[in-house]
């Protein structure tokens, strides 16, 4: 069972066989919605919250489901790209416990970032941002402040792959600029031709780009 914040993301999870609970960006799904999805998913269920703020609600729903005899494991996926990595190694023919270990390991080896636009002035770890500034986040912290989504996306990907990585995943949002994935692809082709790139249309609001590096 996976939580998704965009129609495109939801479709990706569903294609992988997950029962999906949709949520609006910046919100959390209700406990009843998560509980119903867990029960729908079956007797052995791996839950992908895909957001740090959703994990507590998912844990509460899982505890209730366990009282009904469902075997539930809430994986520590803090971002959509970690959920995608976990589902990529999911094997329904594998023992449940072994599958949870494999999915957790895949998620843990995926660094996550995203690009967003500031709506207010604030002090960040990268300096002061003002409304309209483009923010590049890595593992939950502001790493880059810039003037355009394309510029910041390239800088964030560059920093993330500098620490090592073989695969970059981009999930474009509903308001991503045209040509954004192409700009990142061109940069990687020049600087890291050994890195593979996958692009999905997530259709999420709030974040023009989600980034994963495995």
C-alpha positions as CSV (number, residue, x, y, z in Angstrom):
1,X,0.0,0.0,0.0
2,X,1.5,3.3,-1.0
3,X,0.6,7.0,-0.4
4,X,0.8,9.3,-3.4
5,X,0.7,13.0,-3.8
6,X,0.0,13.2,-7.6
7,X,-2.1,11.4,-10.2
8,X,1.0,10.4,-12.2
9,X,2.7,9.1,-9.1
10,X,-0.4,7.2,-8.1
11,X,-0.6,5.5,-11.5
12,X,3.1,4.5,-11.2
13,X,2.4,2.8,-7.8
14,X,-0.7,1.1,-9.1
15,X,1.1,-0.2,-12.1
16,X,3.5,-1.9,-9.7
17,X,0.5,-3.6,-7.9
18,X,0.1,-1.3,-5.0
19,X,-3.2,-0.1,-3.4
20,X,-2.9,3.7,-3.4
21,X,-4.1,6.3,-1.1
22,X,-4.0,9.8,-2.6
23,X,-3.2,12.9,-0.7
24,X,-2.9,16.6,-1.6
25,X,0.6,18.1,-1.3
26,X,1.2,19.3,2.2
27,X,-1.6,17.2,3.7
28,X,-1.8,13.8,5.4
29,X,-4.3,11.1,4.6
30,X,-6.7,10.2,7.4
31,X,-6.3,7.2,9.6
32,X,-9.5,5.6,8.3
33,X,-8.4,6.0,4.7
34,X,-5.0,4.3,5.4
35,X,-6.7,1.5,7.5
36,X,-9.2,0.8,4.7
37,X,-6.3,0.6,2.1
38,X,-4.3,-1.7,4.3
39,X,-7.3,-4.1,4.7
40,X,-7.9,-3.9,1.0
41,X,-4.3,-4.8,0.2
42,X,-4.4,-8.2,1.8
43,X,-3.2,-10.3,4.7
44,X,0.5,-9.3,4.5
45,X,1.0,-5.6,3.7
46,X,4.1,-3.4,3.3
47,X,3.1,0.2,3.7
48,X,5.0,3.0,1.9
49,X,4.1,6.3,3.5
50,X,6.5,8.2,1.2
51,X,6.5,11.2,3.5
52,X,7.9,11.7,7.0
53,X,4.7,13.4,8.1
54,X,2.6,10.5,7.0
55,X,4.6,7.8,8.9
56,X,2.9,8.4,12.3
57,X,-0.6,8.0,10.8
58,X,0.5,5.0,8.9
59,X,1.9,3.4,12.0
60,X,-1.3,4.0,13.9
61,X,-3.3,2.4,11.1
62,X,-1.0,-0.5,10.9
63,X,-1.4,-1.2,14.7
64,X,-5.1,-1.3,14.3
65,X,-4.9,-3.6,11.3
66,X,-2.6,-6.0,13.3
67,X,-5.3,-6.4,15.9
68,X,-7.5,-7.7,13.0
69,X,-4.8,-10.3,12.2
70,X,-3.2,-8.5,9.3
71,X,0.6,-8.7,9.1
72,X,1.8,-5.1,8.4
73,X,5.2,-3.5,8.1
74,X,5.5,0.3,7.7
75,X,8.6,1.0,5.6
76,X,10.7,4.1,6.4
77,X,10.2,5.8,3.0
78,X,10.4,9.5,3.5
79,X,10.0,10.5,-0.1
80,X,8.2,9.3,-3.3
81,X,11.4,8.3,-5.0
82,X,12.2,6.0,-2.0
83,X,8.8,4.4,-2.5
84,X,9.5,3.9,-6.2
85,X,12.9,2.3,-5.4
86,X,11.2,0.0,-2.8
87,X,8.5,-1.1,-5.3
88,X,11.1,-1.7,-8.0
89,X,12.6,-4.7,-6.0
90,X,9.2,-6.0,-4.6
91,X,8.7,-9.6,-5.4
92,X,5.3,-11.1,-4.5
93,X,6.8,-14.6,-4.7
94,X,9.3,-13.9,-2.0
95,X,8.7,-14.5,1.7
96,X,7.1,-11.4,3.2
97,X,9.8,-10.7,5.7
98,X,12.5,-11.1,3.1
99,X,10.6,-8.8,0.7
100,X,10.3,-6.1,3.4
101,X,14.1,-6.3,4.0
102,X,14.8,-6.0,0.3
103,X,12.4,-3.1,-0.1
104,X,13.7,-1.3,3.0
105,X,17.3,-1.7,1.8
106,X,16.4,-0.3,-1.7
107,X,14.7,2.7,-0.1
108,X,17.6,3.3,2.3
109,X,20.1,3.4,-0.6
110,X,18.1,6.1,-2.4
111,X,18.9,9.8,-1.6
112,X,16.1,12.2,-2.2
113,X,15.8,15.8,-3.2
114,X,13.2,18.1,-4.6
115,X,12.9,21.6,-6.1
116,X,10.2,24.1,-4.9
117,X,9.5,27.8,-4.9
118,X,9.6,29.8,-1.7
119,X,6.4,31.6,-0.7
120,X,7.9,33.6,2.1
121,X,11.2,34.9,3.5
122,X,13.0,32.5,5.7
123,X,16.4,31.6,7.1
124,X,17.6,28.3,5.6
125,X,20.8,26.2,5.8
126,X,21.8,27.7,2.5
127,X,21.1,31.3,3.5
128,X,18.1,33.7,3.4
129,X,15.4,33.0,0.9
130,X,12.8,35.4,-0.3
131,X,9.4,34.8,-2.0
132,X,9.9,33.6,-5.5
133,X,13.3,32.1,-4.9
134,X,13.8,28.6,-6.1
135,X,14.9,26.2,-3.4
136,X,16.8,22.9,-4.0
137,X,16.3,20.4,-1.1
138,X,18.5,17.4,-0.4
139,X,17.4,14.9,2.2
140,X,15.0,17.4,3.7
141,X,17.4,20.4,4.0
142,X,17.8,23.4,1.7
143,X,21.0,23.0,-0.2
144,X,20.7,25.5,-3.1
145,X,18.9,28.8,-3.5
146,X,18.6,30.1,-7.1
147,X,16.6,32.0,-9.6
148,X,15.2,29.3,-11.9
149,X,13.9,25.8,-11.6
150,X,16.2,24.5,-14.3
151,X,19.3,26.0,-12.7
152,X,18.5,24.7,-9.3
153,X,17.6,21.3,-10.6
154,X,21.0,20.9,-12.3
155,X,22.8,22.0,-9.2
156,X,20.9,19.7,-6.9
157,X,21.4,16.7,-9.1
158,X,25.1,17.6,-9.5
159,X,25.6,17.6,-5.7
160,X,23.6,14.4,-5.2
161,X,25.6,12.4,-7.7
162,X,28.9,13.8,-6.4
163,X,28.5,11.5,-3.4
164,X,28.1,8.5,-5.7
165,X,25.3,7.0,-7.6
166,X,24.4,4.9,-10.6
167,X,20.8,5.9,-11.3
168,X,19.0,9.3,-11.2
169,X,15.2,9.4,-11.1
170,X,13.3,12.6,-12.0
171,X,9.6,12.9,-11.2
172,X,8.2,16.1,-12.9
173,X,5.4,18.0,-11.3
174,X,2.2,19.6,-12.7
175,X,4.0,23.0,-13.2
176,X,7.4,21.8,-14.2
177,X,9.0,24.0,-17.0
178,X,9.0,22.6,-20.4
179,X,12.4,20.9,-21.2
180,X,13.4,20.5,-17.5
181,X,14.3,16.8,-17.8
182,X,16.2,17.5,-21.0
183,X,18.3,20.2,-19.2
184,X,19.3,17.8,-16.5
185,X,19.9,15.0,-19.0
186,X,22.3,17.3,-21.0
187,X,24.2,18.1,-17.9
188,X,24.6,14.5,-16.9
189,X,25.6,13.5,-20.4
190,X,28.5,16.0,-20.1
191,X,29.6,15.5,-16.6
192,X,28.5,12.0,-15.6
193,X,27.9,9.8,-18.7
194,X,28.1,6.7,-16.5
195,X,24.9,7.6,-14.7
196,X,21.5,6.3,-16.0
197,X,18.5,8.6,-16.0
198,X,14.8,7.8,-15.7
199,X,12.0,10.4,-16.0
200,X,8.4,10.0,-14.8
201,X,5.5,12.5,-15.1
202,X,4.3,12.6,-11.5
203,X,1.7,15.4,-12.0
204,X,2.3,16.4,-8.3
205,X,1.5,20.0,-7.2
206,X,3.8,22.0,-5.0
207,X,7.1,20.5,-6.2
208,X,8.1,21.0,-9.9
209,X,10.6,18.2,-9.5
210,X,11.4,15.3,-7.3
211,X,14.8,13.7,-7.5
212,X,16.2,10.3,-6.4
213,X,19.7,9.0,-6.7
214,X,20.5,5.4,-6.2
